[in-house]
Amino acid sequence: MKTVAAIGLLLLLAACGTSDSRPEPAGSFFAPVCMPDGSVVYNQLANTDGKYNTPVADAKYCPWYKKP
């Protein structure tokens, strides 16, 4: 049983590792952001340099967005 728990912990820690190719969250499920064409975006991808610049997506592009 200890072996199974150790392997499970090892897999859990391996899944939490960082990677430059991992998308960063943009918005959330209940408050998504949209691209200028109105399409919903949940993740921001890195550019070719592996950096996350200022995202293009914003809530103001969503068709349902109303300025407070």
Buried (B, 14 or more C-beta within 10 A) or exposed (E): EEEEEEEEEEEEEEEEEEEEEEEEEBBEEEEBBBBEEEEBBEEBEBEEEEEBEEBEBBBEBBEEBEEE
